[in-house]
Amino acid sequence: MQILVDLRGTGRSGALDCPAFHDGVGGYIARARRRALELGARRDSDGTGEAAEDVEDVLRALGAGQIDLYGDSYGTYAAQTFAYRHPERLRS
C-alpha cells in the first residue's frame, strides 16, 4: 500500500498563498515578518513538527505498522523530523 500525504499548508491541505513572496528575493526578513503578522496564530500551527504529527495521525487512523518513508525536497527535512519523533514507525 502507498500513502501520499500533503503536508499541512501544501497541495490540497490548505496551501498558503503568500503574495509577498511571489516576486524577488530581497527584503526577505521584512516580508516574512509581514506575512507572519497576516497569518496571526496560524503561523504557529504550520511548522514541520506539526506536519510530522499529522503524518503519524494518518498512519494511526489507518492502523499502519512500520513504514518506508520517502520525502523529496522539503519532504526530506520533514521525513527527518518524523524519524526523530517516531523512530519506531520506520522500517526504512
N, C-alpha and C positions, 0 to 999 in steps of 0.2 A: 504494500500500500504506500502511496506517495501522498504527502500532505504539504500543501503550499499555504503559507500564512503571510499575508500582507502585514508588515509591522505597523504598529499604531502610527497614524499620521502619514501613511503612504498608500499608494494604489487605491483600492476601493475601501480603505479603512479610514475614511475621513481625512483625506490628504489635505495638508496645509498648503494654501496658496499664499506665498509671501511676495507681493508686488515689489517690495523694497529690494528684493534680491534678483529681480528679473534682468536687470541691466548692470553691467560693470562690476568691478571688484573693489573699487576704492571705498573708503569710509565704512568699512565692514562693522567696526565696533558701534558706531553711531546708528547704523541701520539695524544691527542686531538688538540694540537697546530699544529702539523704537518698536520693533516687532514684538519684543518681549512684553512691552507695556500694552500693546494692542491685544495680545493673547491673554493677558491677565493670568488668572490662576491656572489656565490650561497649560501654560508653559511648563509647569511643574509635573504634569502628568504625561508628557510625551517624550520622556527620556528613554535611554537604552535599557535601563533596569526594568522599567515598566513593560517595555516591549518583550523582554525575556520572560517576565512573569505571564504575559499574555500567551506566549507560546506554551508555557507549562500548563496554563489553564486549558488550552485547546487539547493538549495531549491527555490531561487528566479526564476531560469530558469524553474523549474517545476511548478511554481505557487502554491507552498505548503503554507499552513497556519501554524497553531501551530502544533508542533510535540512532540512525546515522544522520547526522546533522550537516547540512550544506548551507553556506552563505556566500553571497557574491557581493563585491564592492563593500558598501556599509554593512551588508549582511555578515561579512567575516568578523567584524567587530562585535556585532550583535550576537553571533554564534559563540564567540569567546566569552561574552558576558553570560550567556545562557550556560555554557560549560562550567564556568566558575560557580554559578549559583546552583546548578543541578547536575553535578558530575555523575550521579548515579543513573541518570537518564541516558547517558551516552554509551553507545557501542563503538561508534567511530565518528 
